[in-house]
Amino acid sequence: MPPLNRRRFLRHTAAATAAAALSPSLLQAANAASATGQLRLASFRFDVTPPVGHSLCGGWIKPVEAVDDSLEAIGLVLLGAGAPIVLCAVDWTGILNASHLAWRTALAEAAGTTPDRVALHCVHQHNALFVCAATAALVATQPDLPPTFDPAFFNRCLVAARAAVTAALPRARPVTHVASGTALISEVASNRRMARDAQGRVGKMRGSKCVDPELIALPEGPIDPLLRTVAFYDRTEKIAALHYYATHPMSFYGDGRVTADFVGLARKQRQREEPGCTHLYFTGCAGNIAPGKYNDGSPAARVRLTERIYRGIVAADATLRPVPLKNVSWRTADVHARPHADLDPVALRRQLSDATALPVRRIIPAFRLALLERCAQRVPFLLSALHLDDIALLHLPAESFLEYQLHAQSLRPGRPVAVAAYGDGGPWYIPTRAEFPNGGYEVEVAFCDPGTEAQLHTAIAQLLA
């Protein structure tokens, strides 16, 4: 990581560290505001569709050949509850480490706030961008490898982010009411880690698509079947709706055709029906969840999955019952994740430079090296929560396992908790401690120590207390 990025990391995380040191009660006092007559919401969106020829998913699948439908960054700025708060969902695979901070900084500067008050999440489609500046610099040392992303295009997206937020602020609407709703989604999510031996070790895996009859026949497994919606109102008019559901959002990919895939297509359909309301979609803790049981990777399956998510969004909207919004608070917590003990920088650099290996086998070590560099610099991962009276919106990093979402919800029985994962993607997968001995793909590409679970549980408890 270049020295400039290191300094930015340390400078912009200082505010988050100070905030995390406050007790929840102090954070409540510092950030709470009476919503009536004070709280306003500005929504923004801008295009983040990569050009033809751009790398996809970090450079190890086919680059862009065509665009089936556009990719968007969609967000909102809450004004009137202390410094502005920004929430943003991006139709990309992932944004990691210094690149994640750069995007949060751009949004923060345009909104007149600090990066620790920005929650930035990717939806995690795979025919999309996977961006880490430190990884790109490492890969660039190997001329035979494809670039992981184009920094010039990324910078254009940051310019667009600033412009979109700046243009949105004068159009901010009063927020007087809030509502939460749920809908049961059937035949979309399924657990990927269901094929196990007698000792519980994972064998074959049911991924985003599956054509293996034995894997398809296995039970759906542990999932969260509910799509959750949280909406903001200007009196009786719904002006923004945030939708949360936990599954990998890919029906098929790797064909070079850019798409927001089935969750993005469902969101766009609802947006066309309600142009006066900004719809955002956040992927929950889906590290071990995907539609494989119900998806054979065909175009027809994408249509079915889109329809099921769309119907869920509509059904959740129908359960919304707006109530006056009285208090808003923002909480943050830092996690200083430790790298997995198996990450050997010498071995990783050797793998990166192995010209006989497949690109994916060389690029993943570069992502691991980027995580090691970050941990060596003691740059934390920032978690946050937005509290809207009894409703909590929790923001987690990377590809967290479903169990983190279920754990968070268990801490607030009877009160709504909507969880967005796929924030800063630096750690890649975050399994539970119990799953590390059981192997499987997610464990193989988990960059952090099994002790990360305890760190996340402590942070989540602080954020939801």
ZAMARGU-4260 file (C-alpha; in steps of 0.2 Angstrom, whole numbers, plus 5000, padded with zeros to 4 digits):
<rodrens>
0) 5000/5000/5000 | 5007/5017/4995 | 5012/5028/5010 | 4999/5041/5006 | 4985/5028/5008
5) 4992/5023/5024 | 4992/5041/5031 | 4974/5042/5025 | 4969/5026/5033 | 4976/5032/5050
10) 4969/5050/5048 | 4951/5045/5043 | 4950/5030/5056 | 4955/5041/5070 | 4937/5049/5071
15) 4929/5031/5071 | 4941/5026/5085 | 4936/5040/5096 | 4918/5037/5093 | 4920/5018/5097
20) 4927/5023/5113 | 4911/5031/5119 | 4898/5022/5128 | 4882/5018/5119 | 4873/5031/5131
25) 4886/5044/5126 | 4884/5040/5108 | 4865/5041/5109 | 4867/5058/5118 | 4879/5065/5105
30) 4870/5059/5089 | 4852/5058/5094 | 4839/5071/5088 | 4821/5074/5088 | 4815/5070/5070
35) 4800/5081/5070 | 4805/5096/5060 | 4823/5093/5060 | 4827/5077/5051 | 4829/5078/5032
40) 4834/5065/5019 | 4843/5068/5002 | 4844/5053/4990 | 4856/5050/4976 | 4861/5038/4963
45) 4874/5037/4949 | 4880/5025/4936 | 4895/5014/4940 | 4894/5002/4925 | 4911/4998/4919
50) 4916/5000/4900 | 4919/4987/4888 | 4936/4978/4891 | 4936/4982/4910 | 4940/4967/4921
55) 4927/4959/4931 | 4927/4951/4948 | 4945/4955/4951 | 4952/4950/4934 | 4950/4931/4934
60) 4933/4929/4924 | 4930/4936/4907 | 4931/4955/4906 | 4916/4966/4900 | 4910/4961/4883
65) 4892/4969/4884 | 4880/4977/4896 | 4864/4969/4899 | 4858/4981/4912 | 4867/4995/4921
70) 4876/4995/4938 | 4871/5009/4950 | 4877/5016/4967 | 4862/5022/4977 | 4862/5031/4993
75) 4854/5043/5005 | 4860/5056/5017 | 4852/5059/5033 | 4853/5077/5040 | 4848/5083/5057
80) 4855/5070/5068 | 4872/5077/5072 | 4884/5077/5058 | 4876/5070/5041 | 4875/5051/5040
85) 4877/5042/5023 | 4871/5025/5018 | 4876/5018/5000 | 4874/5002/4991 | 4884/4998/4976
90) 4881/4985/4962 | 4899/4979/4963 | 4907/4963/4969 | 4917/4971/4983 | 4927/4987/4988
95) 4941/4983/5000 | 4954/4992/5011 | 4960/5009/5006 | 4948/5009/4991 | 4934/5007/5003
100) 4940/5021/5013 | 4943/5032/4998 | 4925/5030/4992 | 4918/5033/5010 | 4929/5049/5011
105) 4922/5055/4994 | 4904/5053/5000 | 4908/5061/5017 | 4917/5076/5010 | 4902/5079/4998
110) 4889/5077/5012 | 4899/5088/5025 | 4903/5074/5037 | 4917/5062/5041 | 4920/5044/5034
115) 4916/5036/5050 | 4898/5041/5047 | 4897/5033/5030 | 4891/5015/5028 | 4896/5009/5011
120) 4891/4991/5005 | 4892/4981/4989 | 4877/4970/4983 | 4890/4958/4977 | 4885/4953/4960
125) 4900/4945/4951 | 4899/4952/4933 | 4905/4968/4942 | 4920/4976/4949 | 4931/4970/4964
130) 4942/4984/4969 | 4957/4985/4980 | 4971/4997/4976 | 4984/4988/4986 | 4980/4972/4977
135) 4980/4980/4960 | 4997/4987/4964 | 5004/4970/4968 | 4996/4962/4953 | 5003/4976/4942
140) 5021/4969/4946 | 5016/4954/4936 | 5015/4960/4918 | 5007/4943/4912 | 4992/4945/4924
145) 4976/4955/4919 | 4973/4971/4929 | 4961/4969/4943 | 4952/4985/4939 | 4956/5002/4931
150) 4960/5016/4943 | 4955/5029/4931 | 4937/5022/4930 | 4937/5020/4949 | 4942/5039/4951
155) 4928/5044/4939 | 4916/5035/4950 | 4922/5045/4965 | 4920/5061/4955 | 4902/5055/4951
160) 4899/5051/4969 | 4904/5068/4975 | 4893/5076/4961 | 4878/5065/4965 | 4878/5069/4984
165) 4881/5088/4981 | 4866/5089/4969 | 4855/5079/4981 | 4858/5090/4996 | 4847/5105/4990
170) 4833/5092/4987 | 4832/5085/5004 | 4815/5081/5010 | 4808/5081/5028 | 4808/5064/5037
175) 4793/5063/5049 | 4789/5044/5050 | 4798/5028/5049 | 4791/5010/5046 | 4798/4992/5045
180) 4791/4977/5037 | 4795/4959/5032 | 4790/4946/5019 | 4794/4928/5018 | 4804/4923/5003
185) 4802/4906/4996 | 4814/4896/4985 | 4828/4908/4984 | 4841/4906/4998 | 4849/4890/5002
190) 4864/4885/5013 | 4880/4881/5003 | 4888/4870/5016 | 4875/4855/5018 | 4886/4841/5011
195) 4896/4835/5025 | 4904/4819/5031 | 4902/4810/5048 | 4914/4822/5056 | 4905/4837/5049
200) 4918/4842/5037 | 4911/4850/5021 | 4913/4840/5005 | 4905/4846/4988 | 4897/4863/4989
205) 4880/4870/4983 | 4886/4886/4976 | 4876/4901/4967 | 4871/4888/4954 | 4869/4870/4955
210) 4866/4855/4943 | 4871/4841/4954 | 4855/4831/4959 | 4862/4825/4975 | 4866/4843/4981
215) 4850/4850/4975 | 4840/4836/4984 | 4849/4841/5001 | 4838/4851/5013 | 4838/4870/5011
220) 4848/4871/5027 | 4849/4886/5039 | 4844/4902/5031 | 4835/4919/5036 | 4819/4917/5025
225) 4814/4935/5028 | 4816/4950/5017 | 4816/4966/5028 | 4811/4983/5023 | 4814/4999/5032
230) 4806/5015/5025 | 4807/5034/5028 | 4792/5045/5025 | 4788/5064/5023 | 4772/5063/5032
235) 4761/5051/5022 | 4773/5050/5007 | 4786/5036/5006 | 4802/5044/5000 | 4815/5030/5003
240) 4814/5011/5006 | 4829/5000/5011 | 4827/4981/5007 | 4838/4968/5015 | 4839/4949/5011
245) 4853/4937/5014 | 4859/4927/4999 | 4873/4928/4986 | 4865/4938/4972 | 4871/4929/4957
250) 4861/4917/4945 | 4875/4915/4933 | 4891/4925/4928 | 4907/4924/4920 | 4900/4927/4902
255) 4907/4945/4901 | 4889/4952/4901 | 4887/4966/4915 | 4871/4965/4925 | 4864/4969/4942
260) 4857/4951/4942 | 4841/4945/4950 | 4841/4956/4965 | 4846/4972/4956 | 4833/4968/4942
265) 4820/4966/4956 | 4825/4982/4964 | 4824/4991/4947 | 4807/4985/4943 | 4801/4991/4960
270) 4809/5008/4957 | 4800/5010/4940 | 4784/5007/4949 | 4788/5020/4963 | 4799/5034/4955
275) 4796/5046/4969 | 4803/5033/4982 | 4822/5029/4981 | 4824/5010/4983 | 4840/5003/4990
280) 4845/4984/4991 | 4857/4978/5004 | 4864/4960/5004 | 4864/4952/5022 | 4876/4940/5029
285) 4877/4928/5014 | 4894/4921/5016 | 4887/4903/5017 | 4870/4907/5008 | 4866/4906/4989
290) 4852/4901/4978 | 4860/4885/4972 | 4846/4873/4977 | 4834/4883/4966 | 4845/4889/4952
295) 4852/4879/4938 | 4861/4894/4931 | 4849/4896/4916 | 4841/4912/4910 | 4824/4906/4915
300) 4831/4903/4933 | 4836/4921/4933 | 4819/4927/4928 | 4811/4916/4942 | 4823/4922/4955
305) 4820/4940/4950 | 4801/4938/4952 | 4803/4930/4969 | 4813/4944/4976 | 4802/4957/4968
310) 4786/4949/4975 | 4795/4949/4992 | 4799/4968/4991 | 4781/4971/4986 | 4775/4960/5000
315) 4786/4969/5013 | 4781/4986/5007 | 4763/4981/5010 | 4766/4978/5029 | 4774/4995/5032
320) 4765/5005/5045 | 4773/5022/5047 | 4775/5029/5064 | 4782/5046/5070 | 4801/5046/5071
325) 4807/5053/5087 | 4825/5048/5089 | 4840/5044/5078 | 4857/5039/5083 | 4873/5033/5075
330) 4885/5021/5083 | 4902/5014/5078 | 4914/5001/5083 | 4932/4996/5077 | 4938/4979/5075
335) 4956/4975/5074 | 4955/4959/5065 | 4970/4947/5065 | 4976/4938/5049 | 4975/4920/5049
340) 4991/4911/5055 | 4992/4902/5038 | 4995/4918/5029 | 5014/4918/5025 | 5020/4933/5015
345) 5035/4924/5007 | 5024/4910/5001 | 5010/4922/4995 | 5023/4932/4985 | 5029/4916/4977
350) 5012/4911/4972 | 5009/4928/4965 | 5024/4926/4953 | 5021/4908/4948 | 5018/4911/4929
355) 5012/4892/4927 | 4997/4895/4939 | 4980/4900/4934 | 4977/4919/4936 | 4964/4916/4950
360) 4978/4906/4960 | 4989/4921/4958 | 4977/4935/4961 | 4970/4929/4977 | 4987/4929/4986
365) 4988/4947/4981 | 4972/4950/4990 | 4979/4941/5005 | 4995/4951/5005 | 4984/4967/5005
370) 4975/4961/5021 | 4992/4957/5029 | 4998/4975/5025 | 4983/4982/5032 | 4984/4972/5048
375) 5002/4976/5050 | 4997/4995/5050 | 4984/4992/5063 | 4970/4999/5052 | 4953/4993/5060
380) 4937/4988/5051 | 4923/5000/5055 | 4906/4993/5060 | 4891/5004/5063 | 4873/5005/5067
385) 4859/5017/5063 | 4845/5017/5076 | 4828/5024/5071 | 4819/5023/5088 | 4817/5004/5090
390) 4823/4999/5072 | 4842/4995/5070 | 4851/4995/5054 | 4868/4985/5057 | 4882/4987/5045
395) 4895/4973/5044 | 4911/4969/5034 | 4915/4957/5020 | 4906/4940/5017 | 4900/4937/5035
400) 4892/4920/5038 | 4873/4920/5041 | 4876/4916/5059 | 4882/4934/5063 | 4865/4941/5056
405) 4855/4928/5067 | 4866/4932/5082 | 4862/4951/5080 | 4844/4948/5078 | 4844/4937/5094
410) 4851/4952/5104 | 4835/4962/5101 | 4820/4950/5102 | 4804/4958/5096 | 4813/4973/5088
415) 4818/4975/5070 | 4836/4972/5065 | 4841/4974/5047 | 4858/4968/5043 | 4869/4973/5028
420) 4885/4964/5026 | 4898/4966/5011 | 4905/4982/5018 | 4924/4984/5018 | 4928/4967/5010
425) 4946/4966/5015 | 4944/4950/5026 | 4935/4941/5011 | 4925/4928/5020 | 4921/4928/5039
430) 4916/4911/5045 | 4911/4907/5063 | 4924/4900/5073 | 4915/4883/5074 | 4916/4881/5055
435) 4935/4883/5053 | 4939/4865/5056 | 4925/4860/5044 | 4934/4867/5029 | 4925/4871/5012
440) 4929/4885/5000 | 4923/4899/5012 | 4936/4893/5025 | 4950/4892/5012 | 4948/4910/5007
445) 4945/4917/5025 | 4959/4929/5028 | 4956/4932/5046 | 4959/4922/5062 | 4945/4912/5069
450) 4945/4924/5084 | 4937/4937/5073 | 4920/4929/5078 | 4923/4935/5096 | 4928/4952/5090
455) 4913/4954/5079 | 4901/4948/5093 | 4908/4961/5105 | 4906/4975/5092 | 4889/4970/5088
460) 4884/4969/5106 | 4890/4987/5108 | 4882/4993/5092 | 4865/4986/5097 | 4865/4988/5116
</rodrens>
